[in-house]
Amino acid sequence: MFFFNFYQQFIFGYFRCFETIQSNRNLYRLFSFRLPAGFVQLRNLTILGLNDMSLTNLPPDFGSLEALQSLELRENLLKSLPESLSQLLKLERLDLGDNEIEELPPHIGKLPALQELWLDHNQLQHLPSEIGELKTLACLDVSENRLEDLPDKIGGLESLTDLHLSQNVIEKLPDGLGELKKLTILKVDQNRLSTLNPNIGRCENLQELILTENFLLELPLSIGKLHNLNNLNVDRNSLQSLPIEIGKI
């Protein structure tokens, strides 16, 4: 045990001046399942990759890594996120895909620089309304979860261009969707939509709309307002006809 602790301290001293750390098999053997408390001493880090390391949690003071701009934690066993994550004010990219997260904490909305948020392949049923506070977020991927709905506050994502919602159990989209004026890609395939919110017509920059494998009986007349749309896929629905307004696209 003495040798192991000495080895960890030696590693921290070696890495302390680094700005980038990517996970590898040596780090996996050293830090498997958890990160030691001393890890937050690496305060020069701007890029940190800890993918596929079987991590079950993050240290409570993980937010001490205040210089972080990119954080990858894909393919771990995380179920929750420490509140100190909100201290990462420079964070631009956060990849939490392929974990076991069941609930996204409200403090996720306190990351003012965040541009990409990857939450695919988790166990989320709902998103907190605070997610709408991410004013710089351009890409949100929540595909392959258990999402039942979206908060209306999602309309606050004024910079959002890409929204991925594939393979969930969403039955309807919120009115706030129409506030996403910069949205260019919307994927809602393999859900449980029976109707498409008419506010979709207010997403004036939408170019790609994927609605494959839902339960849609009709499309709203407002779809004719999507003049920039170049890819519309409604395969495997129950549509009996298309609105004449679709000819205006």
C-alpha atoms as one frame of an Amber mdcrd trajectory, in Angstrom:
protein
   0.000   0.000   0.000   2.864   2.387   0.816   4.419   1.730  -2.580   1.079
   2.232  -4.340   0.484   5.603  -2.636   4.052   6.652  -3.386   3.563   5.667
  -7.029   0.359   7.727  -7.256   2.093  10.761  -5.791   4.929  10.340  -8.258
   2.454  10.167 -11.149   0.644  13.318  -9.957   3.950  15.177  -9.739   4.781
  14.059 -13.260   1.395  15.033 -14.734   0.926  18.291 -12.837   2.321  20.495
 -15.605   0.368  18.674 -18.335  -2.524  20.319 -20.187  -3.817  17.124 -21.828
  -4.372  13.621 -20.462  -6.025  10.853 -22.461  -6.958   7.528 -20.864  -4.833
   4.481 -21.577  -4.304   1.022 -20.102  -1.676   2.218 -17.625  -4.055   4.801
 -16.176  -6.769   2.138 -16.105  -4.628  -0.125 -13.931  -3.741   2.742 -11.625
  -7.161   4.378 -11.266  -9.659   1.616 -12.087 -13.196   2.262 -10.752 -12.390
   5.594  -9.056 -10.129   8.615  -9.280  -7.964   9.287  -6.199  -8.572  12.568
  -4.393  -5.169  13.907  -5.441  -6.223  13.851  -9.079  -7.720  17.344  -8.750
  -4.213  18.720  -8.207  -3.758  18.613 -11.984  -5.103  22.139 -12.393  -3.392
  22.955 -15.682  -5.489  20.386 -17.533  -7.520  21.736 -20.445  -8.292  18.371
 -22.073  -9.068  15.253 -20.058 -10.061  11.887 -21.508 -11.071   9.132 -19.091
 -13.027   6.865 -21.434 -13.672   3.172 -20.775 -12.119   3.041 -17.309 -15.032
   1.533 -15.320 -15.281   4.685 -13.202 -18.250   4.575 -10.832 -17.997   8.123
  -9.505 -16.038  11.359  -9.642 -14.388  13.034  -6.624 -16.624  15.642  -4.909
 -14.029  18.335  -5.657 -13.677  17.396  -9.337 -14.691  20.966 -10.197 -11.269
  22.131  -8.970  -9.987  21.349 -12.485 -11.151  24.821 -13.488  -9.051  25.065
 -16.664 -10.840  22.144 -18.340 -12.231  22.854 -21.802 -12.891  19.277 -22.935
 -13.934  16.377 -20.693 -14.569  12.864 -21.997 -16.003  10.236 -19.647 -17.567
   7.906 -22.194 -18.064   4.179 -21.487 -17.841   4.232 -17.711 -20.253   3.272
 -14.925 -21.202   6.749 -13.714 -24.667   7.185 -12.214 -24.378  10.755 -10.928
 -22.305  13.923 -11.271 -20.785  15.991  -8.438 -22.209  19.453  -7.847 -18.717
  20.905  -8.172 -18.985  20.204 -11.923 -20.672  23.617 -12.129 -17.279  25.207
 -11.365 -15.940  24.210 -14.791 -16.739  27.603 -16.290 -14.420  27.099 -19.284
 -15.784  23.690 -20.252 -16.809  23.581 -23.924 -17.228  19.856 -24.531 -18.672
  17.268 -22.134 -19.035  13.651 -23.247 -20.937  11.414 -20.809 -22.140   8.873
 -23.363 -22.405   5.179 -22.486 -22.781   5.501 -18.724 -25.611   4.650 -16.317
 -26.865   8.148 -15.534 -30.544   8.123 -14.545 -30.951  11.786 -13.628 -29.196
  14.890 -14.873 -28.644  17.376 -12.006 -29.945  20.961 -12.252 -26.398  22.333
 -11.935 -25.727  21.100 -15.481 -27.186  24.465 -16.501 -24.325  26.363 -14.849
 -21.736  25.695 -17.561 -21.733  28.985 -19.500 -19.139  27.982 -22.126 -20.558
  24.529 -22.959 -20.982  23.935 -26.698 -21.331  20.137 -26.912 -23.152  17.828
 -24.504 -23.181  14.089 -25.251 -25.536  12.008 -23.094 -26.349   9.156 -25.467
 -26.679   5.579 -24.172 -27.691   6.394 -20.592 -30.846   5.799 -18.529 -32.358
   9.290 -18.533 -36.152   9.616 -18.360 -36.305  13.414 -18.053 -34.089  16.452
 -18.539 -34.045  19.282 -15.967 -35.547  22.583 -17.063 -32.196  24.199 -16.195
 -30.736  22.710 -19.360 -32.303  25.655 -21.145 -29.759  27.929 -19.461 -26.933
  26.626 -21.667 -26.940  29.609 -23.998 -23.825  28.578 -25.968 -24.800  24.916
 -26.460 -24.698  23.984 -30.158 -24.999  20.173 -30.012 -27.129  18.067 -27.650
 -27.249  14.272 -28.032 -29.663  12.415 -25.747 -30.297   9.496 -28.080 -30.760
   5.944 -26.807 -32.057   6.802 -23.348 -35.522   6.368 -21.849 -36.686   9.954
 -22.323 -40.428  10.385 -21.982 -40.545  14.118 -22.677 -38.550  17.318 -23.038
 -38.842  20.412 -20.839 -40.436  23.431 -22.476 -37.399  25.422 -21.318 -35.376
  23.670 -24.016 -36.368  26.654 -26.113 -33.745  28.607 -24.177 -30.968  26.851
 -26.109 -30.589  29.800 -28.456 -27.347  28.535 -30.059 -28.492  24.942 -30.634
 -27.927  23.608 -34.165 -28.000  19.811 -33.618 -30.566  17.969 -31.471 -30.415
  14.166 -31.344 -33.344  12.393 -29.657 -33.361   9.043 -31.464 -34.444   5.831
 -29.725 -36.373   7.168 -26.749 -40.060   6.973 -25.762 -41.059  10.607 -26.407
 -44.770  11.030 -27.166 -44.799  14.748 -27.931 -42.416  17.651 -28.436 -42.768
  20.848 -26.346 -43.941  24.210 -27.641 -40.521  25.609 -26.745 -39.096  23.727
 -29.717 -40.207  26.613 -31.908 -37.743  28.934 -30.174 -34.753  27.034 -31.573
 -34.125  29.448 -34.428 -30.639  28.120 -35.258 -31.613  24.439 -35.278 -30.460
  22.717 -38.480 -30.649  19.003 -37.524 -33.457  17.350 -35.547 -33.519  13.566
 -35.169 -36.526  12.094 -33.355 -36.638   8.684 -35.038 -37.724   5.564 -33.114
 -39.891   7.343 -30.552 -43.639   7.379 -29.869 -44.777  10.569 -31.537 -48.398
  10.482 -32.680 -48.428  14.171 -33.620 -45.722  16.672 -34.535 -45.884  19.996
 -32.703 -46.924  22.740 -35.189 -44.242  24.989 -33.699 -41.763  22.966 -35.743
 -42.580  25.435 -38.520 -40.854  28.191 -36.562 -37.476  26.406 -36.796 -36.715
  28.378 -39.927 -33.153  27.096 -40.416 -34.008  23.407 -40.116 -32.324  21.386
 -42.874 -32.665  17.794 -41.679 -35.758  16.356 -39.970 -35.734  12.625 -39.202
 -39.036  11.183 -37.919 -38.622   7.547 -38.912 -40.438   4.844 -36.898 -42.964
   6.823 -34.893 -46.773   6.698 -34.823 -47.501   9.839 -36.836 -50.934  10.003
 -38.469 -50.393  13.398 -40.073 -47.913  16.233 -40.448 -48.752  19.813 -39.398
 -49.486  22.390 -42.084 -46.654  24.498 -40.678 -44.118  22.082 -42.131 -44.487
  24.075 -45.341 -42.641  26.952 -43.632 -39.394  24.987 -43.455 -37.941  26.468
 -46.626 -34.389  25.324 -45.865 -35.346  21.683 -45.321 -33.455  19.342 -47.666
 -33.827  16.007 -45.833 -37.220  14.863 -44.515 -37.637  11.212 -43.521 -41.030
   9.953 -42.307 -40.591   6.270 -43.137 -42.462   3.678 -41.040 -45.206   5.908
 -39.677 -48.972   5.716 -40.201 -49.359   8.699 -42.503 -52.378   8.494 -44.773
 -51.623  11.679 -46.668 -49.248  14.634 -46.780 -50.353  18.256 -46.373 -50.430
  20.232 -49.607 -48.205  22.816 -47.886 -45.300  20.381 -48.096 -44.938  21.480
 -51.695 -43.667  24.839 -50.452 -40.492  23.321 -49.044
